[in-house]
Amino acid sequence: MTTQIPEDTMTDEEIMILDSIDKFIETDVRPFVHQLEHDDEYPQKIVDTMKEMGLFGLMIAPEFGGFGVSTLTYARIIEKISTVWMSVAGIINSHMIMAMTVQRCGTEAQKDHYLPKFATGELRGGIGLTEPDAGTDLQAIRTTAVRDGDDYVVNGSKMWITNSGSGNTILLLVKTDTTAEPRHKGMSLLIAEKGDGFIVSKKLEKLGYKGIDSNALTFDGYRVPVDRLIGGVEGVGLKQVLGGLELGRINVAARGVGIAQAALDEAVAYAQTRKTFGKPICEHQAIQLKLGEMTTRTHAARLLTEAAAKAYDRGERCDMEAGMAKYFATEAGLENAIEAMRIFGGYGYSKEYNVERLYRDAPLLTIGEGTNELQRIIIAKQIIARNPA
């Protein structure tokens, strides 16, 4: 079953890009997923193909060597990839948040220097926000950057940083003023390339989301030139990164749709071939109820995700829309993965089938890029703010 995207809503260019993504995932990803995921092996050959295709420049403006696709197209690409292997979508997502933050908030010199290298994948990485004692509450970070001549000297640690092992650059959130009140006014963003004092201290073992690297980082006297301060202004780092997190939540929502669609596809196919009591299990009402719920969840999740992507493309504030999409789509992915396993029965618990991988991958989406509990709070606060009594 293919992802249900109506072609009358797409441009010819968008259809062409999505067709190339279909060929990529069927030729270069699907045949290798099972073994790579089982071995938790970084998919270097897949990444090399992604570089050749220009996928690391998907949203980067053409003047900097990218494709400049819309957020809506990007979400559809991420959904397609995630139906086959969510980890590949994660390799793109963190990198794209970094690139788009530079494109949106960077100085002209930063854009000219970094965006072409981000587009080719010469420089590739993600965002360094989370710390051992600061996840959702980013204002609680402790990593500091102290000005020393033409450099900042960085000390501290980060946790769960995607692409930090295989990549070479991250967007690093630091405290440049530890006494500022409110705390966010002391936070800044630095473009941090690997070098002395930038230590990948540990690869983190995970339940799912295999293949892609997630690491703990330590910064010990790590020096960053002052001209790598995003926008050239201290104290606005949290504000700068929040726009990137809206994009990140749309991406995670698209991954949730991909997981939901993949689980639905697996369940629909299996329910027509597996027989009990003399007939295919899809003819049993209990299974039909599950398939009906799974289908509705998937389509609703896709509509919410596309609505958020369109709002982002219009330049509107969309933390509520991105939050709704992220919350609903990732819960849809998790619920569909669980229901697919139940439809498969014992076979769903076997590593021979994709269903058990979907079951392990899906929970991360409800936690990453802001927990779903936080999303509901954001949604509630925004609906109140937009509708004062």
N, C-alpha and C positions, 0 to 999 in steps of 0.2 A: 504494500500500500504506500503510495507516495504522499508527501506532505500536501495538505489541501490548501494551496495558495491560488486564488483566482487570478488567471493571467490578465484579465481585463483591468486589473489594478496595477500592472507592471509596465514599465517602458520596455522597448526592444533591447536596450542596453542591459536592463536589469534581468530580463529573461536570459540573455546571453551569458551574463555573469553567473547566474544560478545554474544554468546548464553546465558551465565549466566546473562549478562546485560539485554537481552530481557526478561528473566523470572522475573528478579528483577523489571523492570519497569512495566510489566504487572500485577504482583502479589502485589507488595508493593507500587507502586507509582500511576499508573493510576486510581485505584478505589477511591483514596482519594484526588486527586488533586483539584477537583472542590470545595470541602468544605474547605480544608486547605487554598486554595488561596483566597476564598471569605472571610474567617475569618482572613486572614493575620496571620495565626498561624504557629509558627516554627514547622517543621515536625520532631519532636524528634524521633518517632518510625522509620521513614525512615532513619534517621541518625544512629540510633542504628543498623539497618540492614546493612547499609553501613560499619560500623565498623566491624561487624561480617564477612562480605565478604572481608575485607581487602582493600576496595576501597580508603581509605586515604593513602595507600601505593602503589598506582598503578605504579608510575614512580620511586619510591625509590628502590635503588639497593637491590638485594636479600640478600647480606651480612648484611644489616641493617633491614631485615625483610619485605622488600617490594616485589612487583612482577617484577619490573624492565622492564615494558613494554616500547615499543618505543613510541616516540611522535606521530607517525602515528596511532598506535593502540589507544593511549590516545585520539586523536582527533576523531576517530571513535566512541569511547565510549561516549564522550561528545555529539557528534551529536545525537546518539541514545537517550540518556537521555533527550536532549533538545526537541526532537520531542514530548515528553510527558509533561515535566515540566522543563523549563529552570532554575528555582530557584535551583533545586537539583544539576545541573551542576555547578552553582555558588558556592555552598557549597564546592565542591571539588576543584574548580579552584584556589581560593585564597589560600587555604591550600597548594595546590601543588606548587604554585609559591614560597611560603615560604620554603617548604621542599627542592625543587630543588636548591634554592639559597644557602641553607646550604650545600647541597650535592656538589655543584659546587665550592663554595667559602669558606666554613667554614674550621676551623682548624680540625685536626684529632680528638681532644678531643670533639669538638662541634658535629661532625658527629656521633661519638660513643655514645654520651649522648642523642642527640636530635632525630636523624633519626629513631631509633627503636620506640620511643614514638610517633613520627609523623605517622609512618606506622600503628600503632594500633589505632590511634585516641585518645590515652590517652592525648596527647597534640595536640590541634587542633586550627586552626585560619586562619590568612591571612597576608596581608601586610598593613602597615600603612604609606602611602605616602601622599595622598591628604590632604590639609589643607583648611580652609575657604577662604584664599586668594591665594592659590597655588594648581592648578590642573595640567594642561598640562605643565606649567612652574615649574617643580619640584625644580629648583635651587632657587626659591623664597621662599622655606619653612622657617619658623621662629622657629620651635621647636628646642630647644638647649639641648645639653648634655655636662655638665661641669664635668671634672675629679675632684673627691674628694677622695683621697686615693685609695682604691680598688674598688670604685664605680664610675659610672657616675650618676649625678643628672640631671634628665630630667624635663624640663618645656616647656609647649606649648599645642597645640591642633591639632587634626586631624578630618577630616570630610569624610563621606561616606565610612567608613571602614567596609567592609564585614566580617562577622563572629566574630566581636569583642564583640558582646553581648553574644552569646551562646558559643563561643570559649574561650580559656584561654591563648593564646599566639599569638603575632603578630611580624612580622619583621618590625622594626621601623626605619624609615629614619629620621635622625637628623642632626643638624649642630654642629660639634665638634670644628669648627673654623669659627667664624662669619666674620672674616676679610680676609679670603683666597680669592685670585684672580688667576684664574677664580673661581667663586663661588663653582663649583662642587668639587674643591679640599678640601673644608671644610666640606664635607658631608660624613656621616658614617652610617652603618647599625648595629642595635642592636637587639638581640633576647630578646623580652620583654614579660615576663610572668606576669599575673595579680598579683597585690599586692597593698600595701599602696601607694596612690598617682596616681594610674592608675584608672581613673574614666570614666565609661561609662556614659556620661552626658545626652545623648538624643537618643532615637530611632527615626529615620527619616521616616516619612510617604511618600510613593511613589505611583506614578500612576500605575505602574505594578511591576514586580519582587517581588511579595509578598511572604510571608512565610520566606524567607531568611532575616536575620537581617542586616541592614545597620545603623551605629551609628556614632554619634559625640563623640569624646574622649577628655578628658582633662588630662594633666599630670602636677601634682602639687608636686614638690619635689620628684618625683618618682625615686627610686634608682635602677640601673641596675649594677650588677657586671661587672668589666672590662673584665673578660674572656668571656663575651657574645658579645663582639665586633666581628662581622663577619670577619673571616680571621685574627683577631688580629692586623689589620692595620687600622689606621684612614685615612680619606680623599679619600677613593675609593668606598664609599657607592653607589654613583650614577652609577658608572661603573658596580658594582656588581648587582644592581637591574635591569639594562637595559637588561641583558640576561634573567632575569625572565620575563620581560615585553614582550620579543619576544615570550616566551612560552604562556604568558597570551593572547597575540593577536591571536595566533593560536587557543587557547581555545575559545576565543570570536568569531572567525571566524567559528569554528565548531558549536557553538551555533547558529550563524546566519544561517548556513546550516540546522540545526535542525528545526529552526523556519520556514525557507523557505519550507522544506520538509513537515512539519506538515500542513502548510497553503495549500500547493498543494494537499496533501492527502484529506484534508477536502473539498476543492473545487471540486476535481475530483469526489468524492463520491456524493456530493450534486448535482452537475450538471447533474448527471445521474438519479436522483430521482425526482428532482423538474421539474415540467412541466409548460410551458406557451404556449398559442396559439396551444394547442393540441399536443405538443411534448416536450421531455426532453430538458432543456435549453442547454445541451451540443451539441445539433444539430444546435443551432443558431450560426452564424458566429462570432458575437460579443464575445460570451463566448469562442469559440474556439481560437480566437486571444489571449485572456487573458491566457488560459491554455497553449498555445504554448509558450508564453513569460515566464510564471511561471516555466514551466518545464526546459527550456533552462537556465534560471537564476540559478535554483537549481543545475543542473549538472555542470555548469561552476564554481559556488561557491565551490562546493565540490572538483573539480580538483585543483583549486587554493589553497585551504586549505591543501589538501594532498601534494601538491608540497612544500609548506612552511614547513610542518611537516617533510618531507623527508630531506629537506635542514638542518633543526635543528638537525635531527638525525645524519647527516653526519658531524656535528660539524662546519658547515659553518656559516659565518655571514649571517643572513637572515632577517635583519630589513626591507629590501625592499619586500622580498617575504611574510613575515608575515604581513607587511603593506598592500600589495595588497590583500591578502586573507581577512584580517580583514575588509578593506574598502569594497570590492566587496560583500563578503558574508553577511555582516550585512545590506548593502543596499538591497541585494536580499531578506533577511528575512523581512525587512520593506515593500518593494514593494509587496512581495507575501502576507503578512498579509493584506495590504490594498486591494489588488485585491480579495482576498478570501472574505473579508467583502462585497465587491461590488457584487460578484457573489451570495453571500447568501442574499443580499438585506436586508430587515428589520430584518430578523432572525439573520443576522450577528452582529447586534447591541444589541442582547439580551444576557444577562449573562447566559442563559441556554446553549449556544453553546461555544465551545472552541475558535472559531474565534475571539471573542471580547477580550479574554485573550491574544492571539497571537498579536493582534493589540496594546495592552497596553504594552506587554513585549518587542516587537521588537525595539522601539525607543531607549531604553537604550543602546543597542549594538552599535549604531552609535556614542554614546557619550563616553561610558566607555572604559578603557584601551587605552586612547588617541583618541581624536575625529577624525572623518573621514576626516575633513579638514586637521588636522595634518598629517594623513597617506598619503594624496596626496602630501604634501610638502616633506615628507621623501622619498616617491617613486621618486619624481622628482630629489631631490638632489642626491640620490643613482644612478639613471640612468645616470646622468651627471658625477658623480665621477667614475663610472665604464667604461665610454666611453668618455675619454678626446679627444677633437678635435686635 
